[in-house]
């Protein structure tokens, strides 16, 4: 599932901003227009949230298969967002809490959740917040961030629509994101079947002589998008998927 760009309000201007970041343990704060060449996918986190007893949100590290490294997340919803990002094979870099954006004359600042770098060198800032929790202040901040990203040539998305079913599917399929589940022979067979639609059971039978664990190969293909299915619907062996 591709990320949907956040649309800034039509009345949103692009106020002057400064960007604060830490790279290699060294802090910097520059005018926004001077950071376009900074490799933000390699920066350190600019904030670490406080921890306390009985804290309800869960934080930790997610191993992203696209970059072969761990990425920090602040909540289970953010982990689900990382999983959605990690399914895109064009991703080559991810950094968590990559910067503070300062709008000094507005008396506000914002730390987006992730910066993503793509194979074609595009950059994208991403915020993560469930739709019901986005208030007017959040929407205003997202619009400012979107306008700034457009000025810098970056994309900007707010991941806000992860359903409970998609989260369950991502958690299950993430077990098959590892390289051991993907083989060239399976890729070739699926390429030969582009456009075909079958149940997961039938796909496993078609791959039976191609690899040792055909059902695992099917789940890997679902994760990496070589088999297309609606991630928002219940996943079962009877579910249909199309080779793409």
C-alpha positions, 0 to 999 in steps of 0.5 A, spaced: 500 500 500 503 506 497 503 512 502 498 518 501 500 525 501 498 529 506 494 535 502 496 542 506 490 547 507 489 551 501 491 557 505 497 555 508 503 559 507 510 557 507 513 560 514 520 561 515 523 555 519 529 552 521 531 545 522 535 542 528 538 535 527 543 530 530 548 526 526 554 522 528 552 525 535 553 532 533 547 537 533 546 542 528 540 547 527 540 550 520 535 554 515 530 549 512 533 551 505 540 549 507 538 542 509 536 539 502 542 535 501 543 532 508 542 525 508 536 525 514 536 517 513 542 517 517 541 522 523 540 520 530 534 521 534 532 528 536 528 526 542 527 520 547 520 520 550 520 520 558 519 513 561 515 512 567 511 506 571 505 503 568 506 507 561 501 505 556 504 506 550 509 501 548 516 503 545 522 499 542 525 497 535 523 494 529 528 490 524 526 493 517 528 488 512 528 494 506 534 497 510 537 491 514 537 495 520 533 496 527 528 502 527 525 505 533 518 506 534 514 510 540 508 506 540 505 499 537 501 504 532 508 506 529 510 499 529 504 498 524 506 504 520 513 502 520 511 495 517 507 498 512 513 502 510 517 496 510 513 493 505 516 497 499 522 495 496 524 501 494 525 504 501 533 504 502 533 508 508 529 510 515 530 514 520 526 515 527 525 522 530 529 525 525 529 532 526 525 538 530 522 543 525 522 550 528 517 555 526 520 561 531 515 566 529 509 562 531 512 559 537 512 552 535 516 546 533 514 539 531 518 533 530 516 528 525 516 521 526 520 518 520 524 520 514 524 515 509 529 515 503 527 511 496 531 508 491 530 514 486 533 519 492 526 522 493 526 523 501 519 523 505 517 525 512 512 521 515 507 523 521 503 517 524 497 518 528 490 515 528 485 519 524 480 519 531 486 522 534 488 528 529 485 534 532 485 541 529 492 543 532 495 537 529 492 538 522 495 545 522 502 542 524 501 537 519 499 542 513 505 547 515 510 541 515 506 539 508 508 546 505 515 546 508 516 539 505 513 541 498 518 547 498 524 542 500 522 537 494 520 532 499 514 528 500 510 528 506 505 523 509 500 522 515 499 515 516 492 515 520 488 509 517 491 502 519 485 498 521 485 493 526 485 487 521 491 490 517 495 491 523 493 483 524 495 481 517 502 485 518 504 482 524 503 475 521 506 477 514 512 480 518 515 474 520 516 472 512 520 479 511 526 475 512 531 474 505 530 466 507 523 466 505 525 469 498 528 466 492 529 467 485 526 461 482 519 463 486 520 470 483 521 467 476 515 463 477 510 469 479 513 473 474 511 468 469 504 468 472 503 476 472 495 477 472 493 470 474 489 470 481 488 464 485 487 462 492 493 462 497 492 454 497 492 454 490 499 459 489 502 454 494 501 448 490 503 452 484 510 453 488 510 446 491 516 444 486 519 451 486 521 451 493 522 447 499 516 451 503 511 454 498 506 456 503 512 461 506 514 463 499 507 465 498 506 469 505 513 472 503 510 474 496 504 477 500 509 481 504 513 484 498 507 485 494 509 480 488 502 477 490 497 483 491 491 482 496 487 487 500 491 488 506 485 490 510 481 484 509 481 477 513 487 473 511 486 466 510 488 460 505 482 461 501 483 469 500 485 471 493 491 474 491 494 476 484 501 476 481 503 483 479 
